[in-house]
């Protein structure tokens, strides 16, 4: 596996621009290209907290200030904020805005982290756990690493429409207030008929987001890329739906909290850990520590681990099974990291 670059190098800005292009986000493609060639803005982005991606945090901070009403011509270039985006290069306006608001931007960069809560990833979780239900006992006892605000905490309570060959395949909760559409690539269709049973839910989050706090809610919104208007609409509805649901999310380091969390999960059913676009930000030592915890704990009780992370320049949906101190891993499919598509592969062994 190749570690994702975060050091603010030329490689990092090239990488981000390439990912933004793949994800149809031309505004952030241009910003990344511009920042790469601008030493002032690269130095500004370097105020991000250690381990945080410079582009995501800088761009989200600027977005946050605009969402909060900052007056500047830059606003006109944001598709989610302007009814008609003008022609021309948006980067000069971005550059001027950053210099004009430098103290505010630095304060946000030093405080915030990219705990994006993309509810568009919940269809991947539903498909993965529906597949797991074919071989594991329910209820599932769930631990989520990095739940942020917990919008993927209740993935089983949403409705889904998997789109293939002009047809919509319904799945998930039939009476859900939030229904998420996901285009399918390839020939396979994920399991869709499962009414899954969930036992205990527990989240482990270093920087939890308080849904009752307006600043936290606006920060979540600012992490959505401005070119992705549908994601804004989906996030707004997810925030409203989740407002009345309890979220047992513990603040702290997942590595430090994990052993105790595993030990307290009910014995009934199957113990499952899951995470989406979280572990890729962990230092190598923390990743190894988690792997060791799961391996050791599996001597007493089997553990499944469902994950969507950046790996080898792709986004695989992977299912690991820890049992008797050993682990086997299968790739269930490949995904658009922000919920834009799913290429399902199924439970075939690697």
Buried (B, 14 or more C-beta within 10 A) or exposed (E): EEEBBBEBEEEBBBBBBEBBEEBEBBBBBBBBBBBBEBEEBBEBBEBBEEEBBBBBBBBBBBBBBBBEEBEBEBBBBBBBBEEEBEEEEBBEBBBEBBEEBBEBBBEBBEEBBBBBBBBBBBBBBBBBBBBBBEEBEBBBBBBBBBBBBBBBBBBBBBBBBBBBEEEEBEBBBEEBEBBBBBEBBEEBBBBBEBEBEBBBBBBBBBBBBEBEEEEBBBBBBBBBBBBBEEBBEBBEBBBEBBEEEEBEBBEEEBBEBBEEBBEEBEEEBBBBBBBBBBBBBBEEEBBEBBBEBBBEBBEEBBBBBBBBBBBEEEBBBBBBBBBEEEBEBBBBBBBBBBBBBBBBBBEEEE
